[in-house]
Amino acid sequence: MSTGTGRGPYAKTAATKLRIIESCIEAFAETGFYGTTMKDIARRAGISYTGLLHHFPKKEDLLLAVLELRAQRDEAFLARTGGLNAASDPLGVLRGMLDIARDNALRPGLLELHAVVSGEATSSEHPAHGHYVVHYRNIREFYAAAYSALRERGLLESNASPQVLAAMTVSLINGLQAQWLFDRDSVDMQEGLRAFLAEIVPSLGSSLEREHT
C-alpha cells in the first residue's frame, strides 16, 4: 500500500485512504474487528458510507490494509536504524528489540490494535488468523537465529534452546505491551525487556551500562 507523495487526484486518493485506515486503527483498537461497523469507520474518517465502500468494499479489506500499514511502519523503523541481521549481528538484533519497544510507546493506538485484534485472531475463522500465524512464526525464527548466533559465540547464558528463548521473548514482549496499556505510569516496556535480555546475554547488559556512564 502506497500513501503517495505526488499531487492531484492520486495524492488526494492516497490521503483519503490513509485517513480511513488511521480511523480504522482507532475503531478496531476500541471495539475489535467484529465490534466495529463500516458505518462507524466512515463516520470517524469524515467520509460517506458510499465513499468508504469505493476505497474498501469489505471490512476484511480494511483489516488487511491496517495490518499492512503496521508492518510497513515497523520495516521503516528498522530501516532507519540500519536494518538487522540475526546471523551477523545478533547483539544488534537485541538492541533493535529495545529500540522497537521504545518506539512502540510512541504509538499506543497501534499497540491497542495489536492487543485486540491478535486476541480475536486466535480463532481460525478470523480474517487476520493467517496473518498472525505467519507473523509469529517469522519473528520466532528471526529471534531464534539471533540466539543461535549468540550461543555459537559463547555469549548466551541459558540452557534453553534458541527456539524456546525466541518464544519466551515474544511472550514477554506481548505481556509487557498489554501491561503497559493498562498502566503506563508503572510499566516500562523497554526496561522490562532489557532486564530479561541482560540476564541471558550479560555482554549486552554490560555494553548498555557503558553507554549510559
N, C-alpha and C positions, 0 to 999 in steps of 0.2 A: 504494500500500500504506500503510495507516494503522496505526500502532502502538497508537493509542488511549490515552486518559488517564482513562477512566471506571472504574467499579467493576463487580464482578460477573463473570459468565461472559464477557462481551465483552472485558473487560480481561485476564482470565486467558488467553483465546484469543490475544489480541494479544501478550501477553508470551511465550507459548509459541512463537508464530510467530517472534518476534524472536530468541528463544534458538536456534531451529532455524537461522535464517538466519545468525546470528553463528557458529554451529558449522560451517555450510556454507562460510563465508568461510575459516575455518581449513583445512578439508579441501581445498577447491579450490586454495588457495594452496600447499598441500603436495604434492598429487598430481595436480592438474589436474582438469578435468571428467571425462575418460574414466577416469582412475585412481581416482576416488572412487566408493564404493558407497553406496547408500541406507542400508544397514545400518550403515555406518561413521558416517554423519551422525547416525543415530538414537542410536547409542552416545555420540557426542560431546555430543549435546543432552540426554542423560539421559531419553530418551523411547522408548517401544516402537516397533518397526518398524511395527506397525499404526497407532499413533498418528501417526507421521510421514506415512504414506500418507493419513490422514484430512485432514491440512492441505495436503500437497503430493503428489498422486498420482504425479507423474513427476519425474525428476531435472531435466528441462528446466524444469519449473515453479519449482524451487528456484533454478536459474541465473538465470532472469528476475527472480525476487524479489531475489536478491543484487545484480544489476546495477541494479535499480530503487532499492534502498537506497543504493547508492553514489551514484547520480545525485541522490537526494533530499538526501543529506548535503552534496554539492557545492553544490547550489542553496541549501541553508540557510546554508552558509558565506558564499556570495556575498551573500545577503540581509542577513546580519549586518554585512557590510562596506558596505552601502548600494547594492548592485547595480552593474552595469557597463553602459555604453552605448558601443559601439565608435565610433559616429559623433560623438557629442557630447563624449565624454570618453576619447579614445584613450590618453592618459597614464594614466588611471585603470585602463584595461584592463591595461596593462603592470604597474602596481603590483599589480593583482589577481593576475596570474600569480605574482608574487613571494610574495604572501600565501598563495596556494594551495600553492606549493612548501613554504613553512614549515609550513603546516597538514598537508600530506601526511606530513611527517616524524614527526608525532604519531600517524599511523595506518598503521603498517607493514604490518598484516595486509591492508588494502585494496590497498596498493601491490603486495604479493606476489600477491594475487589477480589484479590487473590484468596484471601481468607474465606470469603463467602462462596465464591464460585468453585474453588478447588474442593471445598467440602461437599458441595452439591454434586460435583463431577465424579465422586466415588461410585455413583450409580452408573452402570454400563449403558443406561438409556440416555444419559445426559449428553447433549451435543458437544461438550468440551471434554468428555471422558478420554477420547483418543488423544487429544492434545496433551493432557496431563500425564497419560501413560508414557508417551514419548518424552515429554519434558523431564519427568523424574528419572526415567531410565538414562537419558543422556547426561543429566547432571551428576548422577551417581557414578557413571562410568568416567566422567571427567575428573571428579574428586578422587576416585579410586586410582586413576592413573597417576595423579599427583602424589598420593600416599605411597604408591608402589615405588615411585622415583625417590621419594624421601627415604624409604626403607633401604633401597639399594645404596644410598649414600650414607647410611648409618645415622640418619637424622631423626628417625621415627622411634619414639619411646612408647611403644604399645605392642602388646602381643596379639591384638585383634587384627583380623585380615583387613587389607585395604578396602575391600568391598563392604565389610561391616562398618568400618570407620566412616566410609562415604555415606552409608545410610544413616548413621548416627548424626553426622554433620547436617544432613538435610533435615532430619527431625529436629535438631537443636535450632536451626535457623527458623523453621516454621513455628516452633514453640515460642521462641523469643519474639517473633513478629506478632503472634497472637497476644502474648502477654503485654507487649508494648502498646498494642491497640487498646487494651483495657486500661492500662496505667502508664501513660507516657512520662510521668514525672519520676516514677520509681524504677522503671526498667530501662536499661541501656543495652540495646541490641548489639552494638559493636563491642562493648566491654565484655558482655557475656560470651560472645563468640571468641574474642581474643583470649580470654582466660582458658577456655577449652583447648584452643589450638596451642597455647603456650605449654599446657600440661603434656601434650603428646609430641610436640615439636619444640623442645626447650630453646633451640637456636633461634627460632622465630621470636620467642619472648625476649631473649637477650638482645636481639637486634632492635626490637621495638623500644626497649628500655634505653638503649644507647641513643636512639633518635630523639628521645624526649629529655635527655640530660645535657 
